Amino acid sequence: MAGHSKWANIQHRKGKQDAKRGKIFTRLIKEITVSARLGGGDPTGNPRLRLAMEKAYEQNMPKDNVERAIKRGSGELDGVEYQELRYEGYGINGAAVMVDCMTDNKTRTVADVRHALTKYGGNLGTDGSVAFMFKHCGHMFFAPGTNEDALLEVALNAGAEDIINNDDGSIEVITGPYDFIEVKHRLEAAGFKPEMGEVTMKPDSEVIFTGDDAVKMQKLLDALEDCDDVQEVYTTAVIEE
């Protein structure tokens, strides 16, 4: 059984994402561009691009914006060439932090990430220092009250790897990273729409933060999220509201 705070935490995170919709568009355009550059502009043969496009349309990004990003990535239009970078480190109380970036200026990016960490009591680690604590997977959350037996049957038949029942009644479905879209579509076709779903780096264990430590750790995570070149921030920290 997973921790009781899962549902509150996922709702809080969802609200924060809605508040940063403009930045989400910028991140998605970068992801679409890089995905098309690395795997080609045809989403049927490029699962990473297909996922990025689906996320963009879920955020109501105009189709023209998506198509321009694909063309920039595949070389049909001129554009900035972004480099993918991953930084690993620690927040307070030893919580692991992993930061994925896309940038056209590595020097600026590493300086911004290091500054955000050290300003709030964290530090930058070496490559591989915390990556082993995370699993690359598809991850969906379903609201308390969801029919567990029916969801379990559909999810497993669709190819899900694991189902997690949380103390608060919410349910998590874990998939392989490249099975995520297929499992999600089959669940939605059966009437199970996740409150949140994404391909992510899921921590194998968690560090619970409360009180002043929770405030400090949240400030550190917010500072990282606010860096212009940061795409995603993953952490073992769980902030109790």
MOTAGI-V48921 format. One record per residue. N is the residue number from 0. RES is the residue in one small letter. SS is DSSP state (a for helix, b for strand, c for the rest). PHI is phi as a letter, one per 30 degrees, with the letter a starting at -180 (NA if undefined). D_LAST is the distance of its C-alpha to the last C-alpha in whole Angstrom. Layout:
N_RES_SS_PHI_D_LAST + N_RES_SS_PHI_D_LAST
This chain:
0_m_c_NA_20 + 1_a_b_c_17 + 2_g_c_d_13 + 3_h_c_d_12 + 4_s_c_c_8 + 5_k_a_e_11 + 6_w_a_d_11 + 7_a_a_d_8 + 8_n_a_d_8 + 9_i_a_d_11 + 10_q_a_d_11 + 11_h_a_d_9 + 12_r_a_d_11 + 13_k_a_d_14 + 14_g_a_d_13 + 15_k_a_d_13 + 16_q_a_d_17 + 17_d_a_d_18 + 18_a_a_d_18 + 19_k_c_c_20 + 20_r_a_e_22 + 21_g_a_d_25 + 22_k_a_d_24 + 23_i_a_d_24 + 24_f_a_e_27 + 25_t_a_d_29 + 26_r_a_d_27 + 27_l_a_d_28 + 28_i_a_d_32 + 29_k_a_d_32 + 30_e_a_d_31 + 31_i_a_d_34 + 32_t_a_d_36 + 33_v_a_d_36 + 34_s_a_d_36 + 35_a_a_d_39 + 36_r_a_d_40 + 37_l_a_d_40 + 38_g_a_b_40 + 39_g_c_j_43 + 40_g_c_d_42 + 41_d_c_c_43 + 42_p_a_d_39 + 43_t_a_d_41 + 44_g_a_c_42 + 45_n_c_b_39 + 46_p_a_d_36 + 47_r_a_d_33 + 48_l_a_d_35 + 49_r_a_e_35 + 50_l_a_d_31 + 51_a_a_d_30 + 52_m_a_d_32 + 53_e_a_d_31 + 54_k_a_d_27 + 55_a_a_d_29 + 56_y_a_d_30 + 57_e_a_d_27 + 58_q_c_c_26 + 59_n_c_i_29 + 60_m_c_d_31 + 61_p_c_e_35 + 62_k_a_e_37 + 63_d_a_d_39 + 64_n_a_d_36 + 65_v_a_d_36 + 66_e_a_d_40 + 67_r_a_d_40 + 68_a_a_d_38 + 69_i_a_d_39 + 70_k_a_d_43 + 71_r_a_d_41 + 72_g_a_d_40 + 73_s_a_d_43 + 74_g_c_j_46 + 75_e_c_d_47 + 76_l_c_b_46 + 77_d_c_d_45 + 78_g_c_a_42 + 79_v_c_d_40 + 80_e_c_c_39 + 81_y_c_c_36 + 82_q_b_c_36 + 83_e_b_d_33 + 84_l_b_b_31 + 85_r_b_b_28 + 86_y_b_c_27 + 87_e_b_b_25 + 88_g_b_a_24 + 89_y_b_b_21 + 90_g_c_c_18 + 91_i_a_d_17 + 92_n_a_h_18 + 93_g_a_i_20 + 94_a_c_d_17 + 95_a_b_d_20 + 96_v_b_b_20 + 97_m_b_b_22 + 98_v_b_b_23 + 99_d_b_c_25 + 100_c_b_b_28 + 101_m_b_b_31 + 102_t_b_a_33 + 103_d_c_c_36 + 104_n_c_a_36 + 105_k_a_d_35 + 106_t_a_d_35 + 107_r_a_d_33 + 108_t_a_d_30 + 109_v_a_d_30 + 110_a_a_d_30 + 111_d_a_d_27 + 112_v_a_d_25 + 113_r_a_d_27 + 114_h_a_d_26 + 115_a_a_d_22 + 116_l_a_d_22 + 117_t_a_d_24 + 118_k_a_d_23 + 119_y_c_c_19 + 120_g_c_i_20 + 121_g_c_c_21 + 122_n_b_a_24 + 123_l_b_d_26 + 124_g_c_c_28 + 125_t_c_c_31 + 126_d_c_e_31 + 127_g_c_i_30 + 128_s_c_d_28 + 129_v_c_b_25 + 130_a_a_e_26 + 131_f_a_d_28 + 132_m_a_d_24 + 133_f_b_b_23 + 134_k_b_c_25 + 135_h_b_d_26 + 136_c_b_a_26 + 137_g_b_d_25 + 138_h_b_b_22 + 139_m_b_b_21 + 140_f_b_c_18 + 141_f_b_b_20 + 142_a_c_d_18 + 143_p_c_e_18 + 144_g_c_j_22 + 145_t_c_d_23 + 146_n_c_d_27 + 147_e_a_d_26 + 148_d_a_d_30 + 149_a_a_d_31 + 150_l_a_d_28 + 151_l_a_e_29 + 152_e_a_d_33 + 153_v_a_d_33 + 154_a_a_d_30 + 155_l_a_d_33 + 156_n_a_d_36 + 157_a_a_d_34 + 158_g_c_j_34 + 159_a_c_d_30 + 160_e_c_d_30 + 161_d_b_a_27 + 162_i_b_b_25 + 163_i_b_c_22 + 164_n_b_c_21 + 165_n_b_c_17 + 166_d_c_e_16 + 167_d_c_d_15 + 168_g_c_j_18 + 169_s_c_d_17 + 170_i_b_b_20 + 171_e_b_c_20 + 172_v_b_c_23 + 173_i_b_c_25 + 174_t_b_b_28 + 175_g_c_d_30 + 176_p_c_e_29 + 177_y_c_c_33 + 178_d_c_c_32 + 179_f_a_e_29 + 180_i_a_d_31 + 181_e_a_d_33 + 182_v_a_d_31 + 183_k_a_d_29 + 184_h_a_d_32 + 185_r_a_d_33 + 186_l_a_d_30 + 187_e_a_d_30 + 188_a_a_d_34 + 189_a_c_d_33 + 190_g_c_j_30 + 191_f_c_c_27 + 192_k_c_c_25 + 193_p_c_d_22 + 194_e_c_d_19 + 195_m_b_a_19 + 196_g_b_b_21 + 197_e_b_a_23 + 198_v_b_c_25 + 199_t_b_b_22 + 200_m_b_c_22 + 201_k_b_d_20 + 202_p_b_d_19 + 203_d_c_d_21 + 204_s_c_b_19 + 205_e_c_b_15 + 206_v_b_c_14 + 207_i_b_d_11 + 208_f_b_c_9 + 209_t_c_b_8 + 210_g_a_h_9 + 211_d_a_d_11 + 212_d_a_d_12 + 213_a_a_d_8 + 214_v_a_d_9 + 215_k_a_d_13 + 216_m_a_d_12 + 217_q_a_d_11 + 218_k_a_d_14 + 219_l_a_d_16 + 220_l_a_d_15 + 221_d_a_d_15 + 222_a_a_d_18 + 223_l_a_d_20 + 224_e_a_e_19 + 225_d_c_d_21 + 226_c_c_d_24 + 227_d_c_e_27 + 228_d_c_c_28 + 229_v_b_d_25 + 230_q_b_c_24 + 231_e_b_b_21 + 232_v_b_b_19 + 233_y_b_c_18 + 234_t_b_a_16 + 235_t_c_d_16 + 236_a_b_d_13 + 237_v_b_c_9 + 238_i_b_c_6 + 239_e_c_d_4 + 240_e_c_d_0
